[in-house]
Amino acid sequence: MTTTLIAIALIAWCIQIIFSWLQIRRFNRAFLAMKRGTYLGIGRNETTRFKPRVLIAISLDEHQVVIDSVLMKGITVFALPKPIAQLHGLSVANIIPENIFPNDSACQSALIVALSAKNNN
């Protein structure tokens, strides 16, 4: 019985490692496919145990206008990267995270972090 439980735990652990690797690979592919500008920022929200983790990557051109973006949000390893269409074409000065994500404080926080390095320069 103990051997069976250990074997099940080991198999579950290996499956989780494989799914995590696939998720990282999906994000890296989306990230590498982004149009490159003069600034590329990545932000994530503060992590809590049972709320979705959010990763946002944005790319700005030389005029500080968003030319590409990626959002990855989820609790499980099945989260997929998606573009944030409402950001494309906006100037950094016109981006208000509360307007882009009105009901999602995690996405607002990640967007603020992604833009914060640009504002510090």
DRENDREN-252009 format. One record per atom (N, C-alpha, C, O): residue number from 1; atom name; x, z negated, y negated. Coordinates in steps of 0.2 Angstrom, whole numbers, plus 2048, in hexadecimal, padded with zeros to 3 digits. Each point is the difference from the previous one (the first is absolute). Layout:
<NUM, 'CA', <X, Z, Y>>
...
% end
This chain:
<1, 'N', <804, 800, 806>>
<1, 'CA', <7FC, 800, 7FA>>
<1, 'C', <804, 800, 7FA>>
<1, 'O', <7FF, 804, 7FB>>
<2, 'N', <806, 7F8, 804>>
<2, 'CA', <805, 7FF, 7FB>>
<2, 'C', <803, 807, 7FF>>
<2, 'O', <801, 802, 7FA>>
<3, 'N', <802, 801, 80B>>
<3, 'CA', <803, 806, 800>>
<3, 'C', <7FC, 806, 7FD>>
<3, 'O', <802, 804, 7FC>>
<4, 'N', <7F7, 7FC, 806>>
<4, 'CA', <7FC, 805, 7FD>>
<4, 'C', <7FF, 7FF, 7F9>>
<4, 'O', <800, 805, 7FC>>
<5, 'N', <7FF, 7F5, 801>>
<5, 'CA', <7FF, 7FE, 7F9>>
<5, 'C', <806, 803, 7FC>>
<5, 'O', <800, 802, 7FB>>
<6, 'N', <806, 7FC, 808>>
<6, 'CA', <806, 802, 7FD>>
<6, 'C', <801, 808, 7FF>>
<6, 'O', <802, 803, 7FB>>
<7, 'N', <7FC, 800, 80B>>
<7, 'CA', <800, 807, 800>>
<7, 'C', <7FB, 803, 7FB>>
<7, 'O', <802, 805, 7FD>>
<8, 'N', <7F8, 7F9, 803>>
<8, 'CA', <7FB, 802, 7FB>>
<8, 'C', <803, 7FF, 7F9>>
<8, 'O', <7FF, 804, 7FB>>
<9, 'N', <804, 7F6, 803>>
<9, 'CA', <802, 7FF, 7FA>>
<9, 'C', <806, 805, 7FE>>
<9, 'O', <800, 802, 7FA>>
<10, 'N', <804, 7FF, 80B>>
<10, 'CA', <806, 805, 7FE>>
<10, 'C', <7FD, 807, 7FF>>
<10, 'O', <803, 803, 7FC>>
<11, 'N', <7F8, 7FF, 808>>
<11, 'CA', <7FD, 807, 7FF>>
<11, 'C', <7FD, 800, 7F9>>
<11, 'O', <801, 805, 7FD>>
<12, 'N', <7FB, 7F6, 801>>
<12, 'CA', <7FD, 800, 7FA>>
<12, 'C', <805, 800, 7FA>>
<12, 'O', <7FF, 804, 7FB>>
<13, 'N', <806, 7F8, 806>>
<13, 'CA', <806, 800, 7FB>>
<13, 'C', <803, 807, 7FF>>
<13, 'O', <801, 803, 7FB>>
<14, 'N', <800, 801, 80B>>
<14, 'CA', <803, 806, 800>>
<14, 'C', <7FB, 805, 7FC>>
<14, 'O', <803, 805, 7FD>>
<15, 'N', <7F7, 7FB, 805>>
<15, 'CA', <7FB, 804, 7FD>>
<15, 'C', <800, 7FF, 7F8>>
<15, 'O', <7FF, 805, 7FC>>
<16, 'N', <801, 7F5, 802>>
<16, 'CA', <800, 7FF, 7F9>>
<16, 'C', <806, 803, 7FC>>
<16, 'O', <800, 802, 7FB>>
<17, 'N', <806, 7FD, 809>>
<17, 'CA', <806, 803, 7FD>>
<17, 'C', <7FF, 808, 7FF>>
<17, 'O', <802, 802, 7FB>>
<18, 'N', <7FC, 801, 80A>>
<18, 'CA', <7FF, 807, 800>>
<18, 'C', <7FB, 802, 7FA>>
<18, 'O', <801, 805, 7FD>>
<19, 'N', <7F9, 7F8, 803>>
<19, 'CA', <7FB, 801, 7FB>>
<19, 'C', <803, 7FF, 7F9>>
<19, 'O', <7FF, 804, 7FB>>
<20, 'N', <805, 7F6, 804>>
<20, 'CA', <803, 7FF, 7F9>>
<20, 'C', <805, 805, 7FE>>
<20, 'O', <800, 803, 7FB>>
<21, 'N', <804, 800, 80A>>
<21, 'CA', <805, 805, 7FF>>
<21, 'C', <7FC, 807, 7FE>>
<21, 'O', <802, 803, 7FB>>
<22, 'N', <7F8, 7FE, 808>>
<22, 'CA', <7FD, 806, 7FE>>
<22, 'C', <7FD, 7FF, 7F9>>
<22, 'O', <800, 805, 7FD>>
<23, 'N', <7FE, 7F5, 801>>
<23, 'CA', <7FD, 7FF, 7FA>>
<23, 'C', <806, 801, 7FA>>
<23, 'O', <7FE, 804, 7FB>>
<24, 'N', <807, 7FA, 807>>
<24, 'CA', <806, 800, 7FB>>
<24, 'C', <802, 808, 800>>
<24, 'O', <801, 802, 7FA>>
<25, 'N', <7FF, 801, 80B>>
<25, 'CA', <801, 807, 800>>
<25, 'C', <7FB, 804, 7FC>>
<25, 'O', <802, 805, 7FC>>
<26, 'N', <7F8, 7FA, 805>>
<26, 'CA', <7FB, 803, 7FC>>
<26, 'C', <801, 7FF, 7F8>>
<26, 'O', <7FF, 805, 7FC>>
<27, 'N', <802, 7F5, 802>>
<27, 'CA', <801, 7FF, 7F9>>
<27, 'C', <807, 803, 7FE>>
<27, 'O', <800, 803, 7FA>>
<28, 'N', <805, 7FD, 80A>>
<28, 'CA', <806, 804, 7FE>>
<28, 'C', <7FF, 807, 7FF>>
<28, 'O', <803, 803, 7FB>>
<29, 'N', <7F9, 800, 809>>
<29, 'CA', <7FF, 807, 800>>
<29, 'C', <7FC, 802, 7F9>>
<29, 'O', <801, 804, 7FD>>
<30, 'N', <7FA, 7F7, 802>>
<30, 'CA', <7FC, 801, 7FA>>
<30, 'C', <804, 7FF, 7FA>>
<30, 'O', <800, 804, 7FB>>
<31, 'N', <805, 7F7, 805>>
<31, 'CA', <804, 7FF, 7FA>>
<31, 'C', <805, 806, 7FF>>
<31, 'O', <801, 802, 7FB>>
<32, 'N', <802, 800, 80B>>
<32, 'CA', <805, 806, 7FF>>
<32, 'C', <7FC, 806, 7FE>>
<32, 'O', <804, 805, 7FD>>
<33, 'N', <7F6, 7FC, 804>>
<33, 'CA', <7FC, 806, 7FE>>
<33, 'C', <7FE, 800, 7F9>>
<33, 'O', <7FE, 805, 7FD>>
<34, 'N', <803, 7F5, 800>>
<34, 'CA', <7FE, 800, 7F9>>
<34, 'C', <804, 804, 7FB>>
<34, 'O', <806, 801, 801>>
<35, 'N', <7F7, 802, 7FA>>
<35, 'CA', <804, 804, 7FB>>
<35, 'C', <804, 7FB, 7FC>>
<35, 'O', <7FE, 7FA, 7FE>>
<36, 'N', <808, 808, 801>>
<36, 'CA', <805, 7FB, 7FD>>
<36, 'C', <800, 802, 7F9>>
<36, 'O', <801, 805, 7FE>>
<37, 'N', <7FF, 7F5, 7FE>>
<37, 'CA', <801, 801, 7F9>>
<37, 'C', <806, 7FC, 7FE>>
<37, 'O', <805, 7FF, 803>>
<38, 'N', <7FB, 7FE, 7F6>>
<38, 'CA', <805, 7FD, 7FE>>
<38, 'C', <800, 7F8, 802>>
<38, 'O', <805, 7FC, 7FF>>
<39, 'N', <7F5, 802, 803>>
<39, 'CA', <7FF, 7F9, 802>>
<39, 'C', <7FC, 800, 806>>
<39, 'O', <7FB, 803, 801>>
<40, 'N', <807, 7F9, 804>>
<40, 'CA', <7FC, 7FF, 806>>
<40, 'C', <7FF, 7F8, 801>>
<40, 'O', <805, 7FD, 801>>
<41, 'N', <7F5, 800, 7FE>>
<41, 'CA', <7FF, 7F9, 801>>
<41, 'C', <7FC, 7FF, 806>>
<41, 'O', <7FB, 803, 802>>
<42, 'N', <807, 7F7, 801>>
<42, 'CA', <7FC, 7FD, 806>>
<42, 'C', <7FE, 7F9, 7FE>>
<42, 'O', <804, 7FC, 7FE>>
<43, 'N', <7F6, 803, 804>>
<43, 'CA', <7FD, 7F9, 7FF>>
<43, 'C', <7FC, 7FE, 805>>
<43, 'O', <7FD, 804, 804>>
<44, 'N', <803, 7F5, 7FD>>
<44, 'CA', <7FB, 7FD, 806>>
<44, 'C', <7FD, 7FA, 7FD>>
<44, 'O', <803, 7FD, 7FB>>
<45, 'N', <7F8, 801, 808>>
<45, 'CA', <7FC, 7FA, 7FD>>
<45, 'C', <803, 7FA, 803>>
<45, 'O', <804, 800, 805>>
<46, 'N', <7FA, 7FA, 7F9>>
<46, 'CA', <802, 7FA, 803>>
<46, 'C', <7FD, 800, 807>>
<46, 'O', <7FA, 801, 800>>
<47, 'N', <809, 7FD, 805>>
<47, 'CA', <7FD, 800, 806>>
<47, 'C', <7FD, 7F9, 802>>
<47, 'O', <802, 7FB, 7FE>>
<48, 'N', <7F8, 806, 805>>
<48, 'CA', <7FC, 7FA, 802>>
<48, 'C', <7FF, 801, 808>>
<48, 'O', <800, 806, 802>>
<49, 'N', <7FE, 7F5, 801>>
<49, 'CA', <7FF, 801, 807>>
<49, 'C', <7FB, 805, 802>>
<49, 'O', <801, 804, 805>>
<50, 'N', <7F9, 7FC, 7F8>>
<50, 'CA', <7FA, 804, 803>>
<50, 'C', <7FE, 805, 7FB>>
<50, 'O', <7FA, 802, 800>>
<51, 'N', <80A, 7FF, 7FB>>
<51, 'CA', <7FE, 806, 7FB>>
<51, 'C', <804, 806, 801>>
<51, 'O', <806, 7FF, 803>>
<52, 'N', <7F7, 807, 7FC>>
<52, 'CA', <804, 806, 801>>
<52, 'C', <807, 800, 7FC>>
<52, 'O', <800, 7FE, 7FA>>
<53, 'N', <805, 804, 809>>
<53, 'CA', <806, 801, 7FC>>
<53, 'C', <800, 807, 7FD>>
<53, 'O', <7FD, 805, 803>>
<54, 'N', <805, 7FC, 7F7>>
<54, 'CA', <800, 806, 7FC>>
<54, 'C', <807, 802, 7FE>>
<54, 'O', <804, 7FC, 7FD>>
<55, 'N', <7FD, 80A, 804>>
<55, 'CA', <806, 804, 7FE>>
<55, 'C', <7FF, 806, 7FC>>
<55, 'O', <7FB, 804, 802>>
<56, 'N', <807, 7FC, 7F8>>
<56, 'CA', <7FF, 806, 7FB>>
<56, 'C', <807, 803, 7FE>>
<56, 'O', <804, 7FC, 7FE>>
<57, 'N', <7FD, 80A, 803>>
<57, 'CA', <805, 804, 7FD>>
<57, 'C', <7FE, 805, 7FB>>
<57, 'O', <7FB, 804, 801>>
<58, 'N', <808, 7FC, 7F9>>
<58, 'CA', <7FF, 805, 7FB>>
<58, 'C', <806, 804, 7FE>>
<58, 'O', <806, 7FD, 800>>
<59, 'N', <7F9, 809, 7FE>>
<59, 'CA', <805, 804, 7FD>>
<59, 'C', <7FE, 803, 7F9>>
<59, 'O', <7FB, 802, 7FF>>
<60, 'N', <80A, 7FD, 7FD>>
<60, 'CA', <7FF, 802, 7F9>>
<60, 'C', <805, 805, 7FE>>
<60, 'O', <805, 801, 802>>
<61, 'N', <7F8, 804, 7FA>>
<61, 'CA', <805, 805, 7FD>>
<61, 'C', <803, 7FE, 7FA>>
<61, 'O', <800, 7FA, 7FE>>
<62, 'N', <804, 80A, 7FF>>
<62, 'CA', <804, 7FE, 7FA>>
<62, 'C', <7FC, 7FE, 7FA>>
<62, 'O', <802, 7FD, 7FB>>
<63, 'N', <7F7, 805, 805>>
<63, 'CA', <7FC, 7FD, 7FA>>
<63, 'C', <7FC, 7FA, 802>>
<63, 'O', <7FB, 7FF, 7FD>>
<64, 'N', <807, 7FE, 808>>
<64, 'CA', <7FD, 7FA, 803>>
<64, 'C', <7F8, 801, 802>>
<64, 'O', <7FC, 7FC, 7FE>>
<65, 'N', <803, 80A, 805>>
<65, 'CA', <7F9, 802, 802>>
<65, 'C', <801, 7FF, 808>>
<65, 'O', <805, 803, 803>>
<66, 'N', <7F6, 7FB, 800>>
<66, 'CA', <800, 7FF, 808>>
<66, 'C', <7FF, 807, 803>>
<66, 'O', <7FB, 804, 7FE>>
<67, 'N', <80A, 7FE, 806>>
<67, 'CA', <7FF, 806, 803>>
<67, 'C', <7FE, 800, 808>>
<67, 'O', <7FE, 805, 803>>
<68, 'N', <803, 7F5, 7FF>>
<68, 'CA', <7FE, 7FF, 807>>
<68, 'C', <800, 7F8, 802>>
<68, 'O', <803, 7FC, 7FC>>
<69, 'N', <7F9, 802, 809>>
<69, 'CA', <7FF, 7F9, 801>>
<69, 'C', <7FD, 800, 808>>
<69, 'O', <7FE, 804, 803>>
<70, 'N', <804, 7F6, 7FF>>
<70, 'CA', <7FE, 7FE, 807>>
<70, 'C', <7FD, 7F9, 801>>
<70, 'O', <804, 7FC, 7FD>>
<71, 'N', <7F7, 803, 806>>
<71, 'CA', <7FD, 7F9, 801>>
<71, 'C', <7FF, 7FF, 807>>
<71, 'O', <7FE, 804, 804>>
<72, 'N', <805, 7F7, 7FF>>
<72, 'CA', <7FF, 7FE, 807>>
<72, 'C', <7FD, 7F9, 800>>
<72, 'O', <803, 7FB, 7FD>>
<73, 'N', <7F7, 804, 805>>
<73, 'CA', <7FD, 7F9, 800>>
<73, 'C', <7FD, 7FF, 807>>
<73, 'O', <7FC, 804, 803>>
<74, 'N', <805, 7F6, 7FF>>
<74, 'CA', <7FD, 7FE, 807>>
<74, 'C', <802, 7F9, 803>>
<74, 'O', <806, 7FE, 7FE>>
<75, 'N', <7F7, 800, 806>>
<75, 'CA', <802, 7FA, 804>>
<75, 'C', <803, 802, 806>>
<75, 'O', <805, 7FC, 802>>
<76, 'N', <7F9, 809, 801>>
<76, 'CA', <803, 802, 807>>
<76, 'C', <805, 805, 7FF>>
<76, 'O', <802, 803, 7FB>>
<77, 'N', <801, 7FF, 80B>>
<77, 'CA', <805, 805, 800>>
<77, 'C', <7FD, 807, 7FF>>
<77, 'O', <804, 805, 800>>
<78, 'N', <7F6, 7FC, 800>>
<78, 'CA', <7FC, 806, 7FF>>
<78, 'C', <7FF, 803, 7F9>>
<78, 'O', <7FD, 805, 7FF>>
<79, 'N', <806, 7F7, 7FC>>
<79, 'CA', <7FF, 802, 7F9>>
<79, 'C', <804, 807, 7FF>>
<79, 'O', <805, 801, 803>>
<80, 'N', <7F7, 803, 7F9>>
<80, 'CA', <803, 807, 7FF>>
<80, 'C', <802, 801, 7F9>>
<80, 'O', <7FC, 7FD, 7FC>>
<81, 'N', <809, 806, 802>>
<81, 'CA', <802, 801, 7F9>>
<81, 'C', <7FB, 806, 7FD>>
<81, 'O', <7FF, 805, 803>>
<82, 'N', <7FF, 7F9, 7F7>>
<82, 'CA', <7FB, 805, 7FD>>
<82, 'C', <802, 801, 7F8>>
<82, 'O', <803, 7FB, 7FD>>
<83, 'N', <7FC, 80B, 801>>
<83, 'CA', <802, 801, 7F8>>
<83, 'C', <7FB, 7FC, 7FC>>
<83, 'O', <7FA, 7FF, 802>>
<84, 'N', <808, 7FF, 7F8>>
<84, 'CA', <7FB, 7FD, 7FB>>
<84, 'C', <7FF, 805, 7FB>>
<84, 'O', <803, 801, 7FB>>
<85, 'N', <7F8, 803, 806>>
<85, 'CA', <7FE, 806, 7FC>>
<85, 'C', <7FF, 7FE, 7F9>>
<85, 'O', <801, 804, 7FB>>
<86, 'N', <7FC, 7F6, 803>>
<86, 'CA', <7FE, 7FE, 7FA>>
<86, 'C', <806, 7FF, 7FB>>
<86, 'O', <800, 7FF, 7FA>>
<87, 'N', <806, 800, 809>>
<87, 'CA', <806, 7FF, 7FD>>
<87, 'C', <804, 806, 7FD>>
<87, 'O', <803, 800, 7FB>>
<88, 'N', <7FC, 805, 809>>
<88, 'CA', <804, 806, 7FF>>
<88, 'C', <7FE, 803, 7F9>>
<88, 'O', <7FA, 801, 7FE>>
<89, 'N', <80B, 801, 7FE>>
<89, 'CA', <7FF, 802, 7FA>>
<89, 'C', <800, 7FB, 7FA>>
<89, 'O', <7FF, 802, 7FA>>
<90, 'N', <800, 7F8, 808>>
<90, 'CA', <800, 7FB, 7FB>>
<90, 'C', <807, 7FE, 7FD>>
<90, 'O', <805, 800, 804>>
<91, 'N', <7FB, 7FE, 7F6>>
<91, 'CA', <806, 7FE, 7FD>>
<91, 'C', <801, 7F8, 802>>
<91, 'O', <7FB, 7FD, 801>>
<92, 'N', <80B, 801, 7FF>>
<92, 'CA', <801, 7F8, 802>>
<92, 'C', <7FC, 7FC, 7FB>>
<92, 'O', <7FE, 7FB, 802>>
<93, 'N', <803, 807, 7F8>>
<93, 'CA', <7FC, 7FC, 7FA>>
<93, 'C', <7F9, 800, 801>>
<93, 'O', <7FD, 7FB, 7FE>>
<94, 'N', <800, 80A, 805>>
<94, 'CA', <7F9, 800, 801>>
<94, 'C', <7FD, 7FD, 807>>
<94, 'O', <7FA, 7FF, 801>>
<95, 'N', <80B, 7FE, 803>>
<95, 'CA', <7FE, 7FE, 806>>
<95, 'C', <7FE, 7F8, 800>>
<95, 'O', <804, 7FC, 7FE>>
<96, 'N', <7F6, 803, 803>>
<96, 'CA', <7FD, 7F9, 800>>
<96, 'C', <7FE, 7FE, 807>>
<96, 'O', <7FB, 803, 802>>
<97, 'N', <809, 7F9, 802>>
<97, 'CA', <7FE, 7FF, 807>>
<97, 'C', <7F9, 7FE, 801>>
<97, 'O', <7FD, 801, 805>>
<98, 'N', <800, 7FB, 7F6>>
<98, 'CA', <7F9, 7FE, 801>>
<98, 'C', <7FB, 805, 800>>
<98, 'O', <7FB, 800, 803>>
<99, 'N', <807, 806, 7FA>>
<99, 'CA', <7FB, 805, 7FF>>
<99, 'C', <801, 805, 806>>
<99, 'O', <7FC, 803, 803>>
<100, 'N', <80A, 7FD, 800>>
<100, 'CA', <802, 805, 806>>
<100, 'C', <7FD, 7FC, 806>>
<100, 'O', <7FD, 804, 804>>
<101, 'N', <804, 7F6, 7FD>>
<101, 'CA', <7FD, 7FC, 806>>
<101, 'C', <7FC, 7FA, 7FD>>
<101, 'O', <802, 7FB, 800>>
<102, 'N', <7F8, 807, 7FE>>
<102, 'CA', <7FC, 7FB, 7FD>>
<102, 'C', <7FE, 7FA, 804>>
<102, 'O', <7FF, 7FA, 7FE>>
<103, 'N', <800, 807, 809>>
<103, 'CA', <7FE, 7FA, 804>>
<103, 'C', <805, 7FE, 805>>
<103, 'O', <7FF, 7FD, 805>>
<104, 'N', <807, 805, 7FA>>
<104, 'CA', <806, 7FF, 805>>
<104, 'C', <806, 7FD, 7FC>>
<104, 'O', <804, 803, 7FE>>
<105, 'N', <7FC, 7F6, 802>>
<105, 'CA', <806, 7FD, 7FD>>
<105, 'C', <807, 801, 804>>
<105, 'O', <805, 800, 7FD>>
<106, 'N', <7FA, 801, 809>>
<106, 'CA', <807, 801, 804>>
<106, 'C', <803, 807, 7FE>>
<106, 'O', <806, 801, 7FF>>
<107, 'N', <7F5, 804, 800>>
<107, 'CA', <803, 807, 7FE>>
<107, 'C', <802, 7FF, 7F8>>
<107, 'O', <805, 803, 7FE>>
<108, 'N', <7F8, 7F9, 7FE>>
<108, 'CA', <802, 800, 7F9>>
<108, 'C', <807, 7FC, 800>>
<108, 'O', <804, 803, 7FC>>
<109, 'N', <7FD, 7F8, 808>>
<109, 'CA', <806, 7FD, 800>>
<109, 'C', <806, 804, 803>>
<109, 'O', <805, 800, 7FD>>
<110, 'N', <7FA, 804, 808>>
<110, 'CA', <805, 805, 802>>
<110, 'C', <801, 805, 7FB>>
<110, 'O', <806, 802, 7FF>>
<111, 'N', <7F5, 801, 7FD>>
<111, 'CA', <801, 805, 7FB>>
<111, 'C', <805, 7FD, 7FB>>
<111, 'O', <804, 803, 7FD>>
<112, 'N', <7FA, 7F7, 801>>
<112, 'CA', <804, 7FD, 7FA>>
<112, 'C', <807, 7FF, 802>>
<112, 'O', <805, 801, 7FC>>
<113, 'N', <7FD, 7FD, 80B>>
<113, 'CA', <806, 800, 802>>
<113, 'C', <804, 806, 800>>
<113, 'O', <806, 801, 7FE>>
<114, 'N', <7F6, 805, 804>>
<114, 'CA', <803, 806, 801>>
<114, 'C', <802, 803, 7F9>>
<114, 'O', <805, 803, 7FF>>
<115, 'N', <7F7, 7FB, 7FC>>
<115, 'CA', <802, 802, 7F9>>
<115, 'C', <804, 7FB, 7FC>>
<115, 'O', <803, 802, 7FB>>
<116, 'N', <7FE, 7F8, 807>>
<116, 'CA', <804, 7FB, 7FD>>
<116, 'C', <807, 802, 7FE>>
<116, 'O', <803, 7FF, 7FB>>
<117, 'N', <801, 804, 80A>>
<117, 'CA', <807, 802, 7FF>>
<117, 'C', <800, 805, 7FB>>
<117, 'O', <805, 800, 7FC>>
<118, 'N', <7F6, 805, 803>>
<118, 'CA', <800, 805, 7FB>>
<118, 'C', <800, 7FD, 7F9>>
<118, 'O', <803, 802, 7FB>>
<119, 'N', <7F8, 7F9, 805>>
<119, 'CA', <7FF, 7FD, 7F9>>
<119, 'C', <806, 7FB, 7FE>>
<119, 'O', <801, 7FF, 7FA>>
<120, 'N', <803, 7FF, 80B>>
<120, 'CA', <806, 7FC, 7FE>>
<120, 'C', <806, 804, 7FE>>
<120, 'O', <804, 7FD, 7FC>>
<121, 'N', <7FC, 809, 805>>
<121, 'CA', <805, 805, 7FE>>
<121, 'C', <7FF, 802, 7F9>>
<121, 'O', <805, 804, 7FD>>
% end
